[in-house]
């Protein structure tokens, strides 16, 4: 029979991805979809001792009433059924001689006086784990929840074969008999489980029916409904396609496939299958599919014109219209948020997106569509700090679609950012803070708004005493990820180092709202509040306790060596802790005029050896270093000479 796939699908593969990313002359893999079957209301079906098989053809409606027949008629029906099965299926169907021997041997060996042979019920089968999906315990019985004990579930149902009671029945015999059951009975039992919300059990029964008769469209269609209820949309799509392959005019399967295609964002293909569904088509779903298609076309136009605001709005509307499980639409929304520097919202969007297996996505969406999904995922992994996952996703995307320039560019960015983070971390652990700062900067040159790299560079600058620059990096990180606690904590610490106690308290309060039990933050806020009450650490440059915003304070001899050995121009002020306020004002003005120049202050009380090693005898004093070499020494009150010397160093 034909594939029954719409012509547009065969020519271009996934409709959504070609709407957004354009068409290529590549024939994708055959795809499948799933649907959302409205769960029938739970009802209790009375079971009778002799329920016959009811052949319903391709009618998989989960309803029906059973009737009682006599034991003789039941036996005759069972014999005819399995004789007919044996004729068509060959060896292994029906009551074979091997099965008769097994029953006879067991009956002679261990039949109790009050327990003869009984007919196999679904409870016997499920107890012994014969349906394929139930985990077995050590004694061979399935692990069944206490609320669904098999002996209470189908205690009166009759399947037509004879076995001993499950309490003393060998596992091998039950398994042998389970392959000789009537698949229609299995389907009916699965239908009851489905109606009662026991979707995993229903799936097991449908699979057992398919294993006996794999060419029955209704079994495939019912299995797809159970898979949809379990959230396995792509697997359900495959089963729907199989049902349509078996019976191309099976309208119920077309409707189910269309419903799942709608949820997956394949609106154009969904409309095709709704048309094939005829009277079974859901009219409300058809309206939603048309709305989704309109929004998807607008998404494609917005992406082409790089109109990220419109792309974001239309992607939200598409999901609201019915494409609630479309990974491509969630990816488009995340991309729009990234372009608008709303990284935190982009991360949250991808967390809400369905997480399908890559191989299934490739089979359903094709290699180009799956590559686009991986590109979205890679970019979000990077901004979230999951560098290894970002690199892996980008490389997989480039492998699936080698001609994609976007996949190649994202893969390159991911590799550079990940390498920069690794190199920077190693240098930081080795206390080589200046070099680590440069390493993180290399990654930021390719991904300038990466909050993790910005926060890591802020840590280096804090270690180097460049507190204001560290605060700037933290500010940049928090602009794209406002709830990034590590950046906020680092900024609070830097505010404390430069005696900006009010700002420190504000950050600490925000952190405590997220984690009220954090002892480190509690200690920091208590200290900052105490300083504010005492009026210490004034932030005014005219006060004795504060330093200019651009003036870092040396914290160690190594810090000093790293600072003066770095590239560019560095100015070091050697003075007491209570430096003259006029000197500090001049330093602040110079910092504003020459932003490329770095300024450092050495407190003589804390580091007298540094002044001695630099050959200073009078204080305060300035020493200018250029690219690691000492350029000039200037007295602390020669402000004009200091600025002239700085100008000369900057120009050279």
N, C-alpha and C positions, 0 to 999 in steps of 0.2 A: 504494500500500500504506500501511497505517497506520504511525504513528510508533512504536507498540509501547512507549510510555513508561508506566510505572506510573501509576495514577490519582492517587496521592498526590503524585507529582512534578508532574503537570500543574496541580494545585490550588495548591500551595504552593512550588514551585521547589525550591531546595536543601534536602534533608532536614536536614543537620547544622546549618546556620545557623538553621533554624526551630526546631530542638531547643533551641538555645542562646539565640537572640535573639528568639524568638517569631514568630508568623505574621502576615502582612499580606495584604490582598486585592489583591495585585499579581501579575500573571502574568509570570514571568520569561522570559528568552530560552530557546529550546531549548538543552539542554545535551548534553554528550557526555562520555565517559570512556574510560579505557584499561585495559589489563590486563597482568598479568605472565605472559608465556608461558614455561614451562620450556624452556630451550634444549635441543634434541635433541642427543645426543652426536655429536661430530664424526666423520664417516666419509668415506671416499674413494669416490666413485661413479665407476666406470669408464665412460668415454664411448666410444661407437662411432660409426663414420663416418656412419651414416644413422639418426639417432634421430627417430622420427616424433613429431608432436604427440599428446599423450594427453589427451583431454578427460576431465576428472574432475568436471564439474559444480561443486557447491559444496563438494566435499571438498578442503580446503586442507591436508591432512596432508602434512608435509614428508618423505615417503618415497616409494619406488617404484623399479622396476627397468626399465631400458631394454632394447630388443631391436633386432636388426639386420634391416633390410628391404632389398630389392634396389634399385638406382638407379632402375629403371623404375617400380617401385611407389612409390618416394619421389617421383619426378617427378609421377606421377599424383595422389598424395595432396596434394602441394603445390598443383597446379593446381586440384584440386577445392576445397581449403580456401579459397584466395584468390578463386576464382570465387564461392563461396558468400558470402564476406565482402563482395565487391564488390556482390552483389545486395542485401544488407541495408544496407550502409554507404554506398552511393552512390559518387560520384567520389572518388578519392584512395586507394582500397583496391585491392590487386592489382597486377599488373605492368602498369602503364598504358603507353600509347604513348610518353609523355614519358620514362618510365624506360628503355624499350627503346632509344629514340634516344640517351639519355645513355650507356648501356652500349656501344652500337655505335660512337658517336663516339669514346669513350675507347679502345675496343679497337683501332680503326684508327689512332689517334694514337700510342699509347705502349705497346702490349703487348709485353713482352720475349719473346724466343724461348723461354725456359724457364719463363715464368710466365704461364699462361693465366688464365682466370677461375676463381675459387674461390668456394665458398659462404660466405656471411656467417656469422661466428661472433660470440659475445659479446665475444671479444677484439678483433675488428675494431671493433665498435660502441663498446666502452669506450675503446679507444685514441683514437677520434675524438670522444669526449665526447657521444655521442648520447642518453644516458639522463637528462640533465637536471640531475644533481646533482654531476657531476665537473668540477672547474675545468680549463679548457683553457689550454694554453701558447700561446706566440706562433705556432707552426706548426700549430695546430689540434688537436694531440693532447692527451689528458688527462694531468694530473699524477698519475701512479700511483706508489705507494710501490715502492721497489726490490724488496721481497720479494713483490710481487704483480704481476709483469710480465705484461701481457695475453697475450703470445705463448706464455706457459707455462701460462696459466690454463685456457683453454678451446680448446686447440689442435686438438682433434678433434671439437668439437661442430658440428653442422650445423643451420642455421636454415631452409633451403629457398629462399633467394633467391641470385642470383649477383652477385658483385661482384669487383673486382680486389683484389689483396693490399694490406694497409694501408700498406706502405712507399711505394707510389706512387699510392694512391687519393685522389682529391680529396675534401675534407670534404663538399661539397654532395651528392655522390652517396651517401655513407654515410648522411647524414641523410635523404635521400629514401627509401632502402631501409629505414631503421630504423622508419619509419612503416608498413611493410607486413609486419612480422614477425608470427609466430604468438604471441599473448599467453600461451598455455599453455607454450610453450618458455621465454619470459621468466620465467614464474612458477617453472618448475622450476630454472632457473639461480639465481633468487633464493633458492629453498629451500636449494640447496647452499651458497650464501654464508652464509645464516642459520645453518645447522648448523655451519659452520666459524668462526662468530664474526665474519664480515665484514658487520656489520649495515648500514653505510652503503651498501655495494655492493648488498646485498639490497634495501634501500629503493629504490635507483635502478631496479633491475629491476622491482620491483613497480609503481613509478610508471609505467614504460614500458608495462607490461601494462594498467594502468588507463587510460592515455591512448588505447589501442587499443579496449578494451572496458570502459567505465566502469560498466557495469551488472552486473558479475560480483562477487558477494558475497565469494567466496573471495579475490580479489585485495585487496579492502579489508581483510579480516580479517588476511591475511598482512602487509599494510603496517602495520596497527596493532601487530602483534607486533614488527616491526622498530623502530617508533617507541618502543615501551616499552623495548626493549633499549637504545636510545639515550637514554633518560631523558626523552623528550618525551611525557609522559603525557596532557596535554590534547589534543594533536594526535592521539594514538592513539585517544582517546575518540571524537573526531569520526569517525574512520574506522570504528570499531566500530559506531557508530550508523548510518552509511551502509550498512554490511553488513546490519544488521538491517532497515533501511528497504527494501533490495532484497529480502531474504528474511527475513520476520519469524519464521520457524520455524528459523532457522539456529542450532542449539544451541551450536555452538562459539563463535560470535561473542557470544552471550549470556554464556557463561562467561568469555570474555576481558573483556568489558565489566564484569562483576561483580567480577572480580579487581582491575581498575583502580579501580573505585568504592570498593572496600574500602581500597585504599592511599590514596585521596583523602579518606577519612573519611566517605564517603556510605554508611554501613552499611545503612540502610533500603532504599535503592535497590539496593544490591548484593544483598541477600537476594531482592528481586523478580526480578532477572535470573538469579540462581542457580536459582530456581524454574523460569524459562523454559528454562534450559539442560538440564533433564531429566537424562538419564544422563551428559551431559558435565560436569555440575557437580562442582566439587572439594569433597568432603565436609569436609576439614580447613579449607578456606577458609570454608565455611559456619559452622563452629563459631567461627572467629575473628571473622567478621562479627557474630555474635550477641553475642560478648563486647565488641566495639567499641561496639555499640549500647547495651549496658548502661552502659559507662563514659561515653558521650556524654550519656545521660540524667542521670547523676550530675553531669557537668560543668555542664549547664544548671541544675540545682537549686542547685549551689554558687554559680554566678554570680549567680543571683537573690537568694540569701541573703548574698551578699558574703563567702562562706566561702572565702577565698583559699588557705588551706592545702589544703582538700579539692579545690578546683579544680586546683591544681598536681598533686596526687597522681593524680587521675583522668585528667588529660591525659597524664601520663607512662604510665599503664597503657593508655590507648587507643592510643598510638603503639606500645607494646610488643606489643599484641595484633594489630597488622597495619596500622594507619593511619599508615604510616611516611612518607607523602608528603602529608599533609593540612595545608595551610597554616593552616587555621582552628584546628586543634588546637594547632599550634605558637604561634599567636597568643594563644590562651587561656592557654597556659602562660606566655608572656611577660607577659601582662597580670597574672597572679597574682603573678609575681616583682616586677613594678613596684610593685604595691600593697603588697608586703612589703618594699619599699625594697632589693631585691636587683637593682640596675640592671645590674651587670656580668653576672650570670647571664641576665638578660633579653636583653641584647645577644647573648650567645653562643647563646641559644636561637633567636633570629631568624636568626642566621647559618647555623644548621643547617636552617632551614626551606626548602622548595623555593621557588625564585624564578621564578614563572610570569609570563608577559606579562599586563598588566592587561586588555587587550581579550579575551584568551582566558579569563581568570578571570571577567570579566563575562558572557561567553557561556556559560560552564559553570555558575558559581555564581549568576548573576543579579546585578542591580545592588545589591541589599541585601547579599548575601553578599560581593561584591567591595568594597563600601564598608566593611564590618566589617574585612576584611583590611587595607585602607588605614589604618584607624584604629589598628590594632595597630602597623603599620609606622611611622606618624607618631610615636607615642609613643616608640618605641624610637629612632628617628632623633634626637629631641630630647634624650633622656638621653645619647646617644652624642656629642652636639655637632654633629650634621649638621642644622643648623637649616633650611637651604634645602630639603633633601629632606623634612624634617618638615612644613614649610609646604605644599610641593607635594602631598604625600600626603594631608594633612588637607583641603586644598581640593578635591582630586579625590574624596575620600570624601563630602564635603558635597554635591558636585555630583551624584554618583550617587544619593545618598539624602537629598534636601533635608529630609525630615521627621525625620531622626535627630537627636535632641537630643545624643547622645554625639558624633556627628561634628561638630556645630556647636560644642560646648564644646571639643573637642580642636583644632579649627581656630582658635578664638579664642586659646587658650593658646599655640599654635604661633606665631601672628602676634605676640603680645606678647613672648614669649621671644626670638624672632628679632630683633625691633626693638630690644629692650633690649641684646642682645649687640652689634648694629651700632653703636648710639649709644654704648655704653660703650667699645667699641674705638676709635671716633673720638676720644672725649674723652681716653682713655688716651694715644693717640698724640700728642695736643696737650698732654700733661703736665698736664691738668686732672684730677688724681686724685680729688679730693673729689667732683666732679660725676660722674666715671665710676663711682665707688663707688655713688652714688645711682642711676645708670642701671641698673647690674647688679641693684641691690636691687629695682627695679621689676619686672624679669623674675622674680626670685625670689619676689615676692609671688604670682605665678601658678603658679610651678613651684618650690616651696621646696627641693626636694632635687636640683636640677639641678647635677651636679658641675662642669660647665664654667663656669656662671655663678658658682658658689661659688669656684672656683679663680681666676677673673678678678677677682672682688671682693677676694680675698686678695692678689692682686698690687697692687691699688690701696692697700689698707691697709698693705702692706709699704712701698710708696713713701712713704706718709704717716707711717711710723714706728710704726704701730699693730701691732706684731708679734704681740702676744698675740691680738688679734682676727683677724689674718690666719691664725694657727695654728688658731683655732677654725673658720674657714671651710674650711681644708684638712682638718681632722678630719672635718667634715660630709661633704665630698666623698669622702674615703676610706672612710667608713662604707658608702656605697652603691656605690662602685667601688674596691675595695681595691687593684687593680693600676693605678690611674690615676697614672702616673709623674710627670706634670707637677705634680699636687697634692703628691705626696710630696717632690719636689725643692724645691718652694716652701716646704714646711714645714721641711725640713732647713735651708734658708737662713735662715728666721726663727729657728730654734733657735740657729743660729750667731750671729745678731745680738744675741740676748739671753743669749749665753754659756751655753746649755744644751748643752754639748758631748757629753754621753753620748747624749742624744736625737738630736742631729745625726748622730753616728756610726751609730746604729742605723738611721736612715732611709737614710743613704748606703750602708750594707751591703746593705740590701734593694734599692736601686737598682742596685748593682753586680752583684747576682745576675742581674738582667734584662739589663743592658748592661755587661759587664765592661770594655769598651774605652772607656768614656766618660771623657775626660780631666778634664772639669770636676768630675765627682763624685769622681774620684780625688784631685784637688787639695784638694777640700773635706774629704774624710775624713782626709787626711794632716794638714791644718791643725788639724782638731778633735782628732785623737789627740795631736798635739804640745801643744795647750793643756791637754789632760787630764793629760799626763805632767808638765807644769810646774806644774800646780795653779792655773793662771790662770783668770780669768773665773769665779769662784765663783758658784754659783747661790744661795747663802745671802744674804739681804738684809743680814745683819750684815757681810758681806765688803765690801771696798772696790771690787771689780771689777764687781759686778752691780747691776742696776736692778730695781725691782718689776715684776711681770708686767704690770700695767696701765699702766705708764709708758712711753710712746713717746719716742724720742730724735729730735730734729730732725736732718734730713740736709741741708737747704738752706734758704735764705731763702724760696724759693717754697713749700717744704713748710710752713714756719712760717705764711706768709700764708694758705695754703689751710686750715690747721688752725684758726686763730683766726677765720677768716671763715665757718666752717661753722655750721650751725644747732645750737642747744642750748647747753650750758654747757661751757666749756673752761677748764682750769686749767694754767698754764704755770709751771714751776719753773726759775728762772735760777740756776745754781750751777756750781761747778767740776766737773770729771769725777769727782773723788774727793769726792762729796757726803757730808755727815754721815750716818752710818747711821741715826740716829734720825729724820731727815727722811724718809729713804726708807721706813722702817717706817710712819710716819704716812701717807705717800702710799699705801702698799699698803692700809692699813686703810680709808682714805677711798674707794679704788677699790672695795673689797668692799662698803662701805655704800651707795655711790651709783653703781650700774653704768651709769646713763645719762650720767654725767659723764665727759668725756675728759680725760686727763692727758698733758702733754708736758713734756719736759726739754730745756733749752737749755744745752749745754756752752759756758761762756764762752770757753774756750781755742780752740774751733773757730769760734764765731760771735760775736765781740765786737761787731760792728756791730748785731746785733739788740738787745742790751742798751742800746746807745747810742740806737738809734732809738725804743726804748720809754721812754727817760728814766730809766733805773735808775742809781743811784749806789752803792747798798749791796747786798751779796750775802751769803747767798742771799736770794731774794725770790720771792714768788708774784704773778702777775697773773691775775685771773679775767676771762674774756670771755663775754658772753652774746649769742648770735645775731649775732656779728660785731662787737659793740661792747664796748669796755673797761668793765668794771663796777667793779673795785676792785683795789688793790695792797696786799699784806700782807707784812710782814717774815717771813723764813724761820723764825723761832722762835716765832711767834704761832699755835700750832696750834689753840687754841680759837677764835680769831677766824676762822681759815681755814675751820673746819668750819661755823661760824655763817653765814659769808658764802655758802658753797656751799649750805647749806640754803635760805637766802633766794632764791638764784638758781633753785634747782630748783622751789620752790613758786610762784614768779612765772611 
